């Protein structure tokens, strides 16, 4: 059986190896000059493969969280984390845990890519680079894959072309290919991406890092998501892992032209009352200061000044003149700093995309319901995960399942 894998990324390489091990003749067609380039930048070059926390709640979809998690659960019931790590051990990759995160022992993404490339070579998988796939359609002899330079025919095709995340704007046309196959696309939208806010407020704070809580709110003040960790303040807004975790919801609401706010808790280790009483006690020790310098030693100087201004307290006001109301106003800004979310950075800065092919158009086997013999895996589907190795794990395992099922290990009539 001949199988063509469109896309030589994490998902495509795993799909190709599994299909070849089942005895198929496999060819990978990749648009870039070399396979696996995007993999090299994952995890800041260290390639976070997976996570010890395997809760299905770490996966999301634009159309339906329930549909997304149902499909992910079914994929992981066939290939799970244990099988993923076994798969890489067979390729010669040693892994290690750092907290909940699982990395290659070398902490080099290049080690993961090299081992996958060794696997491709061992299975005698043909790799064709610098070919842009323009069309996929059924033909008399199977499925035709038309590129910008030639055409290929296969019994089955596995489409793992990824997404536009991390790529230059207007550089990805893989969505059009799958759309022309009749599939519906949700989004896509930038996810795991930085958020933009009031530049007048944030510009003086650029470069500041602070442990904080971030709560994403809609226009009715409904809590959409809540995270805590290190925030990185920038001239345009803010980033850091907690920001990335909530960003897909900001993207989704903003795309629907809804108002979104972020409420920042800049002293998450104290509750409101503890913060208020601490400020009162601090005031008794800082009577010779002005409001401008009151928070120095407690928060970054520029952040403290920004909070005093946000509370409406004159910078030259002496601390000796603070009233209970003054402390309450300052506590409110420290614990509940409310800033507008005006947008996100673009796809170039996004680690993944939210959205993709509508999961209602895909079988549990990952075969398209519209084109028999066409399988979909990885980011092209409406599945994305949180930070922490979840997206790579989905790419690897969905690719492995697509490779298994496309090879004919199970009947194509199973799980309609």
For each residue, the residues with C-beta under 8 A, 3 or more apart:
1: 23 24 25 155 156 407 408
2: 24 25 26 27 142 153 154 155 156
3: 16 19 24 25 26 27 154 155 156 157 158 403 406 407
4: 26 27 28 29 143 145 152 154 156 157 158
5: 8 12 15 16 19 26 27 28 29 157 158 160 403
6: 12 29 133 136 145 157 158 159 160 161 174 177
7: 11 12 28 29 30 31 159 160 161 162 174 378
8: 5 12 13 28 29 30 32 35 36 127 129
9: 12 13 35 36 38 39 160 162 378 395
10: 13 14 36 38 39 116 378 392 395 396 399
11: 7 14 15 160 162 377 378 379 395 396 398 399 402
12: 5 6 7 8 9 15 16 28 30 35 158 160 377 378 399
13: 8 9 10 16 17 28 35 36 116 117 119 120 399
14: 10 11 17 18 87 116 395 396 397 399 400 403
15: 5 11 12 18 19 158 160 375 377 399 400 402 403 406
16: 3 5 12 13 19 20 26 28 120 123 125 158 403
17: 13 14 20 21 116 119 120 123 125 403
18: 14 15 21 22 399 400 403 404 407
19: 3 5 15 16 22 24 26 158 403 404 406 407
20: 16 17 23 24 25 26 123 124 125
21: 17 18 123
22: 18 19 403 404 407 408 409
23: 1 20 407
24: 1 2 3 19 20 406 407 408
25: 1 2 3 20
26: 2 3 4 5 16 19 20 123 125 126
27: 2 3 4 5 125 126 127 128 152 154
28: 4 5 7 8 12 13 16 35 120 125 126 127 128
29: 4 5 6 7 8 128 131 133 145 147 152
30: 7 8 12 34 35 127 128 129 130 131
31: 7 129 130 131 132 133 161
32: 8 35 37 129 130
33: 129 130
34: 30 37 129
35: 8 9 12 13 28 30 32 117 120 127 129
36: 8 9 10 13 39 40 113 116 117
37: 32 34 40
38: 9 10 41 42 162 166
39: 9 10 36 42 47 109 112 113 116
40: 36 37 45 109 110 113
41: 38 44 45 109 166
42: 38 39 45 46 47 48 109 392
43: 46 47 48 103 109 389 392
44: 41
45: 40 41 42 108 109
46: 42 43 103 104 107 108 109
47: 39 42 43 103 104 108 109 111 112 392
48: 42 43 51 101 102 103 388 389 392
49: 84 85 88 95 102 103 104 112 389 392 393 396
50: 81 84 85 102 389 390 392 393
51: 48 54 58 100 101 102 388 389 390 393
52: 97 100 101 102
53: 58 100 388
54: 51 76 80 81
55: 58
56: 59 69 72 73 76
57: 69
58: 51 53 55 385 386 388 390
59: 56 68 69 72 383 384 385 386 390 394
60: 65 68 248 354 383 384 385 386
61: 64 65 67 68 69 186 354 355 359 382 383 384
62: 186 187 188 189 252 354 355 356 382
63: 67 68 186 358 359 360 382
64: 61 67 68 359
65: 60 61 68 69
66: 69 70
67: 61 63 64 70 71 359 360 382
68: 59 60 61 63 64 65 71 72 359 382 383
69: 56 57 59 61 65 66 72 73
70: 66 67 73 74
71: 67 68 74 75 359 362 364 381 383
72: 56 59 68 69 75 76 383 394
73: 56 69 70 76 77
74: 70 71 77 78 364
75: 71 72 78 79 366 394 397 398 401
76: 54 56 72 73 79 80 81 397
77: 73 74 80
78: 74 75 401 404
79: 75 76 83 84 397 400 401 404
80: 54 76 77 83 84 397
81: 50 54 76 84 85 393
82: 85 86
83: 79 80 86 87 397 400
84: 49 50 79 80 81 87 88 393 396 397 400
85: 49 50 81 82 88 89 95 102
86: 82 83 89 90
87: 14 83 84 90 91 396 400
88: 49 84 85 91 93 95 112 115
89: 85 86 92 93 94 95
90: 86 87
91: 87 88 115 116 118 119
92: 89 115 118
93: 88 89 104 105 111 112 115
94: 89 104 105 106
95: 49 85 88 89 102 103 104 105
96: 102 103 104 105
97: 52 100 101 102 103
98: 101 103
99:
100: 51 52 53 97 388
101: 48 51 52 97 98 388 389
102: 48 49 50 51 52 85 95 96 97 389
103: 43 46 47 48 49 95 96 97 98 107
104: 46 47 49 93 94 95 96 107 108 109 111 112
105: 93 94 95 96
106: 94 111
107: 46 103 104
108: 45 46 47 104 111 112
109: 39 40 41 42 43 45 46 47 104 112 113
110: 40 113 114
111: 47 93 104 106 108 114 115
112: 39 47 49 88 93 104 108 109 115 116
113: 36 39 40 109 110 116 117
114: 110 111 117 118
115: 88 91 92 93 111 112 118 119
116: 10 13 14 17 36 39 91 112 113 119 120
117: 13 35 36 113 114 120 121
118: 91 92 114 115 121 122
119: 13 17 91 115 116 122 123
120: 13 16 17 28 35 116 117 123 125 127
121: 117 118 124 125
122: 118 119
123: 16 17 20 21 26 119 120
124: 20 121
125: 16 17 20 26 27 28 120 121
126: 26 27 28
127: 8 27 28 30 35 120
128: 27 28 29 30 131
129: 8 30 31 32 33 34 35
130: 30 31 32 33
131: 29 30 31 128 147 148 149 150
132: 31 147 148 173
133: 6 29 31 136 145 146 147 161 174 177
134: 146 147 148 173 177
135: 144 145 146 177 180
136: 6 133 143 144 145 146 157 159 177 178 180 181 371 374
137: 143 144 146 181 371
138: 142 143 144 371 372 373
139: 142 143 144 153
140:
141: 153
142: 2 138 139 153 154 155 156 373
143: 4 136 137 138 139 153 154 155 156 157 371 373 374
144: 135 136 137 138 139 151 152 153
145: 4 6 29 133 135 136 151 152 153 154 157
146: 133 134 135 136 137 151
147: 29 131 132 133 134 150 151 152
148: 131 132 134
149: 131
150: 131 147
151: 144 145 146 147
152: 4 27 29 144 145 147
153: 2 139 141 142 143 144 145
154: 2 3 4 27 142 143 145 157
155: 1 2 3 142 143 373
156: 1 2 3 4 142 143 373 374 375 406
157: 3 4 5 6 136 143 145 154 373 374 375 406
158: 3 4 5 6 12 15 16 19 375 376 377 399 402 403 406
159: 6 7 136 177 178 374 375 376 377 380
160: 5 6 7 9 11 12 15 376 377 378 380 395 399 402
161: 6 7 31 133 174 177 178 380
162: 7 9 11 38 165 172 174 378 379 380
163: 172 174 188 352 353 356 379 380
164: 167 169 171 172 175 188 347 353
165: 162 190 191 192 347 350 351 352 353 379
166: 38 41 347 348 350 351
167: 164 171 172 347 348
168: 171 348
169: 164 346 347 348
170:
171: 164 167 168
172: 162 163 164 167 175
173: 132 134 176 177
174: 6 7 133 161 162 163 177 178 380
175: 164 172 178 179 185 188
176: 173 179 180
177: 6 133 134 135 136 159 161 173 174 180 181
178: 136 159 161 174 175 181 183 185 357 376 380
179: 175 176 182 183 184 185
180: 135 136 176 177
181: 136 137 177 178 368 370 371 374
182: 179 370 371
183: 178 179 357 358 361 368 370
184: 179 357 358 361
185: 175 178 179 188 355 356 357 358
186: 61 62 63 355 356 357 358 382
187: 62 255 353 354 355 356 382
188: 62 163 164 175 185 347 353 354 355 356
189: 62 248 251 252 255 353 354 355
190: 165 193 247 251 344 345 346 347 349 350 353 354
191: 165 247 248 251 350 351 352 353 354 384
192: 165 244 245 247 248 350 351 352 384 386 387 391
193: 190 244 247 251 344 345 346 349 350 351
194: 234 236 237 238 239 243 244 247 344 345 349
195: 237 238 239 243 247 250 262 341 343 344 345
196: 199 236 237 341 342 343 344 345
197: 201 202 236 237 238 262 339 340 341 342
198: 201 202 237 339 340 342
199: 196 202 203 235 236 237
200: 203
201: 197 198 204 205 306 310 339
202: 197 198 199 205 206 233 234 235 236 237 238 339
203: 199 200 206 235
204: 201 302 305 306
205: 201 202 208 233 300 302 303 306
206: 202 203 233 234 235
207: 233 234
208: 205 232 233 300 302 303
209: 230 231 232 233 240
210: 230 231 233 266 299 300 303
211: 228 229 230 231 268 269
212: 228 229 230 231 242 264 265 266 268
213: 226 227 228 242 264 265 268
214: 226 227 228 231 238 242 243 246 262 263 264 265
215: 223 225 226 262 263 264 265
216: 223 224 225 226 246 249 250 260 261 262 341
217: 221 222 223 224 260 261 262 263 338
218: 221 222 224 253 258 259 260 261
219: 258 259 260 261
220:
221: 217 218 261
222: 217 218
223: 215 216 217 226
224: 216 217 218 246 249 253 260
225: 215 216 245 246 249
226: 213 214 215 216 223 246
227: 213 214 241 242 243 245 246
228: 211 212 213 214 242 265 268
229: 211 212 240 241 242
230: 209 210 211 212 240 241 242
231: 209 210 211 212 214 238 239 240 242 243 264
232: 208 209 238 239 240 243
233: 202 205 206 207 208 209 210 237 238 303
234: 194 202 206 207 237 238 239
235: 199 202 203 206
236: 194 196 197 199 202 345
237: 194 195 196 197 198 199 202 233 234 339 341 342
238: 194 195 197 202 214 231 232 233 234 243 262 264
239: 194 195 231 232 234 243 244
240: 209 229 230 231 232 243 244
241: 227 229 230 244 245 387
242: 212 213 214 227 228 229 230 231 245 246
243: 194 195 214 227 231 232 238 239 240 246 247
244: 192 193 194 239 240 241 247 351 387
245: 192 225 227 241 242 386 387
246: 214 216 224 225 226 227 242 243 249 250 262
247: 190 191 192 193 194 195 243 244 250 251 344
248: 60 189 191 192 251 252 354 384
249: 216 224 225 246 252 253 260
250: 195 216 246 247 253 254 260 262 341 344
251: 189 190 191 193 247 248 254 255 344 354
252: 62 189 248 249 255 256 354
253: 218 224 249 250 256 258 259 260
254: 250 251 257 258 260 341 343 344
255: 187 189 251 252
256: 252 253
257: 254
258: 218 219 253 254
259: 218 219 253 340
260: 216 217 218 219 224 249 250 253 254 340 341
261: 216 217 218 219 221 338 339 340 341
262: 195 197 214 215 216 217 238 246 250 338 339 340 341
263: 214 215 217 336 337 338 339
264: 212 213 214 215 231 238 336 337 338 339
265: 212 213 214 215 228 268 334 335 336 337
266: 210 212 299 303 307 334 335 337
267: 270 275 299 334 335
268: 211 212 213 228 265
269: 211
270: 267 274 275 278 335
271: 274 275
272: 275 276 331 335
273: 276 277
274: 270 271 277 278
275: 267 270 271 272 278 279 331 334 335
276: 272 273 279 280 327 328 331
277: 273 274 280 281
278: 270 274 275 281 282
279: 275 276 282 283 327 330 331
280: 276 277 283 284 324 327
281: 277 278 284 285
282: 278 279 285 286 294 298
283: 279 280 286 287 294 319 322 327
284: 280 281 287
285: 281 282
286: 282 283 289 293 294 319
287: 283 284 318 319 320
288: 319 320
289: 286 293 294 318 319
290: 293 294 315 316 317 318 319
291: 294 308 313 314 315 316 317 318 319 322
292: 305 308 315 316
293: 286 289 290 296 301 304
294: 282 283 286 289 290 291 304 308 319 330
295: 298 299 301 303 304 305 307 308
296: 293 299 301 304
297:
298: 282 295 304
299: 210 266 267 295 296 303 304 307 334
300: 205 208 210 303 304
301: 293 295 296 304 305
302: 204 205 208 305 306
303: 205 208 210 233 266 295 299 300 306 307
304: 293 294 295 296 298 299 300 301 307 308
305: 204 292 295 301 302 308 309 315
306: 201 204 205 302 303 309 310
307: 266 295 299 303 304 310 311 330 333 334 337
308: 291 292 294 295 304 305 311 313 315 330 333
309: 305 306 312 313 315
310: 201 306 307 333 337
311: 307 308 326 329 330 332 333
312: 309 329
313: 291 308 309 317 326 329 330
314: 291 317
315: 290 291 292 305 308 309
316: 290 291 292
317: 290 291 313 314 321 322 326
318: 287 289 290 291 321
319: 283 286 287 288 289 290 291 294 322
320: 287 288
321: 317 318 326
322: 283 291 317 319 326 327
323: 326 327
324: 280 327 328
325: 328 329
326: 311 313 317 321 322 323 329 330
327: 276 279 280 283 322 323 324 330 331
328: 276 324 325 331 332
329: 311 312 313 325 326 332 333
330: 279 294 307 308 311 313 326 327 333 334
331: 272 275 276 279 327 328 334 335
332: 311 328 329 335 336
333: 307 308 310 311 329 330 336 337
334: 265 266 267 275 299 307 330 331 337
335: 265 266 267 270 272 275 331 332
336: 263 264 265 332 333
337: 263 264 265 266 307 310 333 334
338: 217 261 262 263 264
339: 197 198 201 202 237 261 262 263 264
340: 197 198 259 260 261 262
341: 195 196 197 216 237 250 254 260 261 262
342: 196 197 198 237
343: 195 196 254
344: 190 193 194 195 196 247 250 251 254 350
345: 190 193 194 195 196 236 348 349 350
346: 169 190 193 349 350
347: 164 165 166 167 169 188 190 350 353
348: 166 167 168 169 345
349: 190 193 194 345 346
350: 165 166 190 191 192 193 344 345 346 347 353
351: 165 166 191 192 193 244 387 391
352: 163 165 191 192 379 384 385 391
353: 163 164 165 187 188 189 190 191 347 350 356 379 384
354: 60 61 62 187 188 189 190 191 248 251 252 384
355: 61 62 185 186 187 188 189 382 384
356: 62 163 185 186 187 188 353 379 380 381 382 383 384
357: 178 183 184 185 186 361 362 376 380 381 382
358: 63 183 184 185 186 361 362 382
359: 61 63 64 67 68 71 362 381 382 383
360: 63 67
361: 183 184 357 358 368 369 370
362: 71 357 358 359 366 367 368 369 376 381
363: 366 367 368 369 415 416
364: 71 74 415
365: 375 401 405 410 412 414 415
366: 75 362 363 375 376 377 381 398 401 402 405
367: 362 363 372 373 374 375 405 406 412
368: 181 183 361 362 363 371 372 374 375 376
369: 361 362 363 416
370: 181 182 183 361 374
371: 136 137 138 143 181 182 368 374
372: 138 367 368 412
373: 138 142 143 155 156 157 367 406 412
374: 136 143 156 157 159 181 367 368 370 371
375: 15 156 157 158 159 365 366 367 368 402 405 406
376: 158 159 160 178 357 362 366 368 380 381 402
377: 11 12 15 158 159 160 366 380 381 395 398 399 401 402
378: 7 9 10 11 12 160 162 381 394 395 398 399
379: 11 162 163 165 352 353 356 383 384 391 395
380: 159 160 161 162 163 174 178 356 357 376 377
381: 71 356 357 359 362 366 376 377 378 398
382: 61 62 63 67 68 186 187 355 356 357 358 359
383: 59 60 61 68 71 72 356 359 379 394 398
384: 59 60 61 191 192 248 352 353 354 355 356 379 391 394
385: 58 59 60 352 388 390 391 393 394
386: 58 59 60 192 245 390
387: 192 241 244 245 351 390
388: 48 51 53 58 100 101 385
389: 43 48 49 50 51 101 102 392 393
390: 50 51 58 59 385 386 387 393 394
391: 192 351 352 379 384 385 394 395
392: 10 42 43 47 48 49 50 389 395 396
393: 49 50 51 81 84 385 389 390 396 397
394: 59 72 75 378 383 384 385 390 391 397 398
395: 9 10 11 14 160 377 378 379 391 392 398 399
396: 10 11 14 49 84 87 392 393 399 400
397: 14 75 76 79 80 83 84 393 394 400 401
398: 11 75 366 377 378 381 383 394 395 401 402
399: 10 11 12 13 14 15 18 158 160 377 378 395 396 402 403
400: 14 15 18 79 83 84 87 396 397 403 404
401: 75 78 79 365 366 377 397 398 404 405
402: 11 15 158 160 366 375 376 377 398 399 405 406
403: 3 5 14 15 16 17 18 19 22 158 399 400 406 407
404: 18 19 22 78 79 400 401 407 409 410
405: 365 366 367 375 401 402 409 410 412
406: 3 15 19 24 156 157 158 367 373 375 402 403
407: 1 3 18 19 22 23 24 403 404
408: 1 22 24 412
409: 22 404 405
410: 365 404 405 414
411: 414
412: 365 367 372 373 405 408
413: 416
414: 365 410 411
415: 363 364 365
416: 363 369 413
